[in-house]
Amino acid sequence: MDYNCTNEIINTKNKSVKLEIQYDKNQIDSIKGRFNSTSESKFSFLNKQGNISGKKFQIDTNRFSVTYILLKDDTVAINKTVGGRLIEPDYSQIKNITIHLDSIKLIITNNQLPKLFKKVDINLVWIYKIE
């Protein structure tokens, strides 16, 4: 039986936050090459990623990114990993996450992601709160 886990970001600030997820095109092309999969357009890949969220999103094919505006208490799903019963999130497709709050720009790199997201329940959901 296949299981999946999801990474979610929650905005707990009292103001809206701009959130940009930049994907790693080289990593995605490498994965597709290993499985002899045909490549898809940048727009198609980014549209699939944005649709995971269930929120309104904007695509930037030049930056290979998806951007969301999160209001207070909004949650967005940014990553879905499929696998076995003991599955852990796979962050390999994400290059970085940028959070824009007023004049502050926080860039979270790929290697920081496993430390920031915390498993919250047995439903295989990992959460990061913007506080």
C-alpha positions as CSV (number, residue, x, y, z in Angstrom):
1,M,0.0,0.0,0.0
2,D,1.3,3.4,-0.9
3,Y,1.1,6.3,1.6
4,N,1.9,10.0,1.1
5,C,3.0,12.8,3.3
6,T,2.5,16.5,2.9
7,N,4.4,19.6,4.0
8,E,2.3,22.5,5.0
9,I,3.2,26.1,5.8
10,I,0.9,28.1,8.1
11,N,0.9,31.9,8.4
12,T,0.3,32.7,12.1
13,K,1.3,36.4,11.6
14,N,-1.4,39.1,11.9
15,K,-0.7,40.2,8.3
16,S,-0.4,38.7,4.9
17,V,2.8,37.0,3.8
18,K,4.1,36.4,0.3
19,L,5.6,32.9,0.0
20,E,7.7,31.8,-3.0
21,I,8.7,28.1,-3.5
22,Q,11.5,27.8,-6.0
23,Y,12.1,24.4,-7.5
24,D,15.3,22.8,-8.6
25,K,15.0,22.2,-12.4
26,N,18.2,20.2,-12.6
27,Q,17.1,17.8,-9.8
28,I,13.7,17.3,-11.5
29,D,15.3,16.7,-14.9
30,S,17.7,14.2,-13.2
31,I,14.8,12.2,-11.6
32,K,12.9,12.1,-14.9
33,G,16.1,10.9,-16.7
34,R,16.6,8.0,-14.2
35,F,13.0,6.8,-14.9
36,N,13.1,7.4,-18.6
37,S,10.3,9.8,-18.3
38,T,9.6,12.4,-20.9
39,S,10.2,16.0,-19.8
40,E,7.2,18.2,-19.4
41,S,7.0,22.0,-19.8
42,K,8.0,24.3,-17.0
43,F,4.5,25.6,-16.9
44,S,2.9,22.1,-16.6
45,F,5.2,21.1,-13.7
46,L,4.7,24.4,-11.8
47,N,1.0,24.2,-12.4
48,K,0.9,20.7,-10.8
49,Q,2.9,21.9,-7.8
50,G,0.6,24.9,-7.3
51,N,-2.5,22.8,-7.5
52,I,-1.3,20.7,-4.6
53,S,-1.8,23.7,-2.4
54,G,-5.5,24.2,-2.9
55,K,-4.8,28.0,-2.9
56,K,-4.6,30.6,-5.6
57,F,-1.0,30.8,-6.9
58,Q,1.2,32.6,-9.5
59,I,3.8,30.8,-11.7
60,D,7.1,32.3,-12.7
61,T,8.7,30.0,-15.4
62,N,11.9,32.1,-15.4
63,R,12.6,31.6,-11.7
64,F,10.9,28.1,-11.9
65,S,8.8,29.0,-8.9
66,V,5.3,29.2,-7.5
67,T,4.1,32.1,-5.3
68,Y,1.3,32.4,-2.9
69,I,-0.2,35.2,-0.7
70,L,-1.1,33.8,2.7
71,L,-3.5,35.7,4.9
72,K,-3.5,35.2,8.7
73,D,-4.1,31.6,9.6
74,D,-3.9,30.5,5.9
75,T,-2.3,27.1,5.2
76,V,-0.7,26.0,2.0
77,A,0.5,22.5,1.1
78,I,3.8,22.8,-0.8
79,N,5.2,19.3,-1.1
80,K,3.7,15.8,-1.4
81,T,5.9,12.7,-1.1
82,V,4.6,9.3,-2.0
83,G,6.1,6.1,-0.6
84,G,5.8,3.3,1.9
85,R,4.4,3.2,5.5
86,L,7.4,4.8,7.1
87,I,7.6,7.6,4.6
88,E,9.5,10.9,5.4
89,P,9.2,14.1,3.3
90,D,11.5,14.3,0.3
91,Y,12.6,17.9,-0.2
92,S,14.9,17.2,-3.2
93,Q,12.7,19.1,-5.7
94,I,12.6,22.3,-3.7
95,K,15.6,24.6,-4.2
96,N,14.5,27.2,-1.6
97,I,11.5,28.9,0.1
98,T,11.4,32.7,0.3
99,I,9.1,34.4,2.8
100,H,8.4,38.1,2.2
101,L,7.0,40.0,5.2
102,D,7.1,43.8,5.0
103,S,10.7,44.7,4.3
104,I,12.0,41.3,5.6
105,K,13.0,38.6,3.1
106,L,13.7,35.3,4.7
107,I,15.3,32.6,2.4
108,I,15.2,29.0,3.6
109,T,17.5,26.8,1.7
110,N,16.9,23.1,0.8
111,N,19.3,21.8,3.5
112,Q,17.3,23.7,6.2
113,L,13.9,22.2,5.3
114,P,14.1,18.9,7.3
115,K,15.0,20.9,10.5
116,L,12.1,23.4,10.1
117,F,9.2,21.1,9.3
118,K,7.8,19.2,12.3
119,K,5.6,16.1,12.1
120,V,2.3,17.0,13.8
121,D,0.2,13.9,13.8
122,I,-0.1,10.3,12.5
123,N,-1.7,11.6,9.3
124,L,1.8,12.2,7.8
125,V,1.7,16.0,7.9
126,W,4.8,18.1,8.5
127,I,4.2,21.7,9.4
128,Y,6.2,24.9,9.4
129,K,4.6,28.0,11.1
130,I,5.5,31.5,10.0
131,E,5.6,33.2,13.4
